[in-house]
Amino acid sequence: MSTPSKSVQSTPLNPRRRGIIIGASDGIGAALAHKLAKEGYTLALVARRKDRLNTLCAEINSAEKEARAFPYMHDVANYHEAPDLLRKIVADIGGLDLLVFVAGVNFPPGLTNYNFEGDRKMIEVNLIGAMAWLSPVAEMFQNAKAGQIVGISSVAGDRGRIGNPGYNTSKAGLATYLEALRNRLTRHGVNVLTVKPGFVKTEMLKAAQGGTPFAITPEQAAEDIYKAMCKRKQVIYTAPIWRWIMLIIQHVPSLIFRRMSF
Amino acid sequence: MQKNFTQLENFGHSMSAPSYLIKPTTIDEINEAFALAKKSELTVTARGAGRSYNDAALVGGGIVLDMRGMSAITEWDSATGLLTAQPGTTLEQVWQKVLPDGWWPPVVSGTMTTTLGGCLAANIHGKNNFKMGPIGEHVVEFTAILPTGAEITCSPKKNGDLFYAMISGLGMLGVFTSITMQMKRVESGLLEVHAWPAHDLHEHLSLLLDNAPDYNYIVGWLDSTHGGKSLGRGQIHAANYLHGNEDPNPQETLKVSNQILPPHIFGVFPKSILYLFMIPFVNNLGWPLVNTAKYVASLPRHTFRQSHAAFHFLLDYVPNWELSYGRSGLIQYQSFLPKETAEDAWREMLTMSLKRGIPSYLGVTKRHRPDNFLLTHAVDGFSLALDFKVTDRNRAKLGAMLQEFDKIVLQAGGRFYFAKNSETTAETARQFYGEETIAKFKKLKKRCDPKGLLESDLYRRIFE
């Protein structure tokens, strides 16, 4: 690992915001890492895959001509590691203004099959893994009376559908958890942003069954997320059209929804 | 031992950093904090009152020791003027203890809320630096605990290398646990203060230079919002202790109650909210007017008597004045220049700031002399402290200008002071301290703190 003490010290006239991205090695996480580094953030990039992480950090640091991204290997399913790693990262990068949780897995069981192992893994990573990080960070931000949390949920959490009950549940759980944190933390000056992407052209998309309308690139998603962060929004859909699509889907009566193959 | 995760700020509200805050009350608890730091791979910084304008008492993500939990005056001998106190003791506690017995702290800062530990770590100076040197010269002995767990006693004779390095050492070698200082005898609670106008920079510096030998204290206010022929104009205040026979009632003036700054101005207006009324003026339009009014009022030469506290603790006169600088706070840029090069360098800097539309709102000048401490900031010359308001719009411009200021100061053989400057780079620090001094300091650091447990954001910025 490169030595994070080489990151640029923040001064009043050259302030540096510091962030952690959990699940940074590809997709939305990697795109957001590029975007935030370009906007001046010092970043701790957390993911399982060491070589991808190192490549990403090298790319960012050479593009910005400055050490702005630092790799940390971690599997979010190892919950017990989170508090110590969080403490280490905050000390290494000299503070914390932002936590982004992007890590997620998707194991679609197929329309008529059931797969508890896959469901369990999705809950472990997408939901409990998120809680393992969000809860100590929430406590830290609450005490500091400042900070921003971004959680990547999904349109898939807006309704339980026939295709992937476990994934729907993990993302609905995460959205609810983020909403609860928002209600706790807004009064302490902390912003919590829930991001609900539709289809994004990442590795996970390959697992999606059927068509993938309105699919956007991870870079477009990162732009949307950054804009929402600056405006300190609460919930966004990316692409934005999903807000209206999901509004309709959420209001489809169960009588009909039960009979749909969607 | 309670540990809280807290966002801490500096004096100017221009920086903040989250840290685990621990308030030790005993030496054992400092040791426990070191052990905790080692165990959790964190670094530690001792913090006094948090009155540095920079990152000296901050360590983002690390452990901050709030030393105000150790703030007892343990010994006071009114016959010899020797005072022994814990490091969290404030200058306010000290002067209130010693003045009724006819003593005064030999060196004080512009605010009395600073702690002795903080004062020693920065090796502060006062308006009498040209005569009395920095506060370190009046320390008879101190004890400290090193991150290795060793407790040491230092005086100029005993562990002299550490004595001259820990004082001025920015808290990076050890944590002070007890400080013994020699107070200065005073016969009256009043000072006789003389005020003269200075019409330009040349006259300003000449007045400081020529008058310093005749006075105990000298300080200048510099109107940094006006250029041209009157660049550097301002007012000089010089003060002398009153002798007993000059004060008709020294018993009375030495009383603490006759020193204390009044909580109201004009007898009725509460000073606690005064800063709110300053806010509309703290900008490029309003402040030159305020300065002009102040300058015009300062034109007649006059002499008056003032209490020690009122003369010294100007920063305490308007509580929370620093909040009037707005959301992004203020920074202070102080440079120390040899008397031969000061005028040209400051002329260039002040002209540059006016030309670029980022004037400083407050300039303060002082007269200095060199000292023997390792990380000394003093020179045989003058200092100029400039306050700048930080805004989102001026940040980048001001940052670039201060880097140019640094070059001018380095070229003129100047130095910087780390209770103040927040933008100095490691390269600039290396140049003015010199390789040899830094090597010496790092060697001591290795000896006292081999694991590098003591680390502030300031240390990360200028030494790593």
Chai-1 contact restraints between the chains, C-beta under 6 A:
chainA,res_idxA,chainB,res_idxB,connection_type,confidence,min_distance_angstrom,max_distance_angstrom,comment,restraint_id
A,S5,B,E464,contact,1.0,0.0,6.0,A-B,restraint_1
A,Q9,B,R460,contact,1.0,0.0,6.0,A-B,restraint_2
A,Q9,B,R461,contact,1.0,0.0,6.0,A-B,restraint_3
A,T11,B,S422,contact,1.0,0.0,6.0,A-B,restraint_4
A,T11,B,E423,contact,1.0,0.0,6.0,A-B,restraint_5
A,P12,B,S14,contact,1.0,0.0,6.0,A-B,restraint_6
A,P12,B,M15,contact,1.0,0.0,6.0,A-B,restraint_7
A,P12,B,I331,contact,1.0,0.0,6.0,A-B,restraint_8
A,P12,B,V390,contact,1.0,0.0,6.0,A-B,restraint_9
A,P12,B,S422,contact,1.0,0.0,6.0,A-B,restraint_10
A,L13,B,R395,contact,1.0,0.0,6.0,A-B,restraint_11
A,L13,B,L398,contact,1.0,0.0,6.0,A-B,restraint_12
A,L13,B,G399,contact,1.0,0.0,6.0,A-B,restraint_13
A,L13,B,E423,contact,1.0,0.0,6.0,A-B,restraint_14
A,N14,B,G399,contact,1.0,0.0,6.0,A-B,restraint_15
A,V90,B,G61,contact,1.0,0.0,6.0,A-B,restraint_16
A,A91,B,L42,contact,1.0,0.0,6.0,A-B,restraint_17
A,A91,B,G61,contact,1.0,0.0,6.0,A-B,restraint_18
A,A91,B,G62,contact,1.0,0.0,6.0,A-B,restraint_19
A,G94,B,G60,contact,1.0,0.0,6.0,A-B,restraint_20
A,G94,B,G61,contact,1.0,0.0,6.0,A-B,restraint_21
A,G95,B,A17,contact,1.0,0.0,6.0,A-B,restraint_22
A,G95,B,P18,contact,1.0,0.0,6.0,A-B,restraint_23
A,G95,B,G60,contact,1.0,0.0,6.0,A-B,restraint_24
A,G95,B,G61,contact,1.0,0.0,6.0,A-B,restraint_25
A,M140,B,F5,contact,1.0,0.0,6.0,A-B,restraint_26
A,N143,B,F5,contact,1.0,0.0,6.0,A-B,restraint_27
A,A144,B,Q7,contact,1.0,0.0,6.0,A-B,restraint_28
A,A144,B,P18,contact,1.0,0.0,6.0,A-B,restraint_29
